[in-house]
Amino acid sequence: MLPGNSDAGSSSDQHWLRYGYGLTAVLLLLRLAYLASGTIELSPDEAYQWVWSKHLALSYFSKPPGIAFFQFAGTWLWGDTQFGVRFFSPVIAAVMSVLMLRFMAREVGARPAFLLLLVITSAPLMSVGTILMTIDPPLVLFWTVAIIVGWRAVQPNGKTRQWLLMGLAAGLSFLCKYSAAYLIICWTLFFLLWPPARIHLRKPGPYLALLVFGLCTLPVIIWNAQHGWITVHHVEDNAGMSSQWHPTLKFLGEFFFVEMLLLNPVFYIASLWAMIAFWKRRRENPLWLYLFCLGAVVYWGHLAYALHSRILPNWTAPAVVPMFCLMVIYWDARWRAGVSAVKGWLIGGLVLGLSLVVVMHDPNFFAENLGRPLPGDVDPLRRVNGYAAAAACVEQAREKLEQPGKPAFIICGHYGITGEFTFYSPKARAALHTGEPLVYCITSTRPQNQFYFWPEYRYPEYRRGQ
């Protein structure tokens, strides 16, 4: 197996490590300040899952319980505010940055580790994950922990406790998003491609890790068993598995170019190049192969599935960190070998990516600099603005309709808008705590969202005559 970096304790490496810690601290403070400013509002998914946090359960209609518990903890600390809902997103980003900095510094060197942090910061998709509190930040955090602990476990002197920790990290990742199950495929591929690692298959470690992972899935299994396995049907519908397959290039091009934009065009191409170019040398360096297996399975798997169905950009989120790690290692080696153009491409990628990230944080950038806002269908910040004003208008109309003995209530046609109006209407937010909601999602005869499973949201029964 690949030994640790022999220069890890050098003064130069310590210098780059300090830079990395400093960058992480500055970014954490800037992101917390940005959240406190209230520049953008909650996205529909954030607001919807905030409602979940008021009904803690073993699982939910479309997602595992992790996001609800994160939002519960954030709002317990900071109240039912935008800052409370999103508090853990920049904290998760900071924790993950420290973990990857130390891992890369130990295995490769502190300078490439610091560059990795810069590269990740300049990827718009990863930057969004440091602000919005959706299911992806905790998924990526625990996936990253599984990568780090798993690498230690697979060494010749790997300990059983490291396998147990790896199983726990994978299980916690699953409790945030079901795609964490890909980790099992990733690990299987690594065992197939790297024979020295198979020595562990004759030991209890990998099997104990699978056992721990399996135990972590029990909350989801129990909840689904109690609710007709609705999540299985929902995931099938989302993935298009219930429809007949007609191979098409329509979604493939869309997936490729959207991913290129969101992952930074320069670093996206550099990542693909690195994944392809390293293959000829895959038997020389197990760390390279390991990172490839932990990232390429997810990315290339979704790329192939785009021949069947539309792939949402965030579905590849867990693949980004190992892809970028492999990219940094590969191109750092190329730079050391005398390819001087690497430095120019690095600078160009950072300038382009950081510029995109800054623009994405300012809802008024185009209106102020171009004289007119972007059309709604192309504005990336459309989904995080306007809900507070809309909720105020709707609440005003509701109050006008309200009569003594016949209260008026609000019905929304989408679960996300139901969450938004509940969060941004003070009266609706207060009513949520009484068990008598003021905002409802339109009822349906079959489960279409989590509101279906909460009796108090069946307004035809509880609001009859109003």
Secondary structure as UniProt FT lines:
FT   TURN            6..9
FT   HELIX           11..37
FT   HELIX           44..52
FT   TURN            53..54
FT   HELIX           66..78
FT   HELIX           82..86
FT   HELIX           88..107
FT   HELIX           110..121
FT   HELIX           124..128
FT   TURN            129..131
FT   HELIX           136..153
FT   TURN            156..157
FT   HELIX           160..174
FT   TURN            175..176
FT   HELIX           178..181
FT   HELIX           182..193
FT   HELIX           195..202
FT   HELIX           205..216
FT   HELIX           218..226
FT   TURN            227..229
FT   HELIX           230..238
FT   TURN            239..242
FT   HELIX           250..262
FT   HELIX           265..277
FT   HELIX           278..281
FT   TURN            282..284
FT   HELIX           286..305
FT   TURN            306..308
FT   HELIX           313..316
FT   HELIX           317..336
FT   TURN            337..338
FT   HELIX           341..360
FT   TURN            363..364
FT   HELIX           365..370
FT   TURN            376..378
FT   TURN            380..381
FT   HELIX           382..384
FT   HELIX           387..401
FT   TURN            404..405
FT   STRAND          410..412
FT   HELIX           415..424
FT   HELIX           426..432
FT   TURN            433..435
FT   STRAND          439..441
FT   HELIX           450..453
FT   HELIX           455..457
FT   HELIX           459..462
FT   TURN            464..465
//
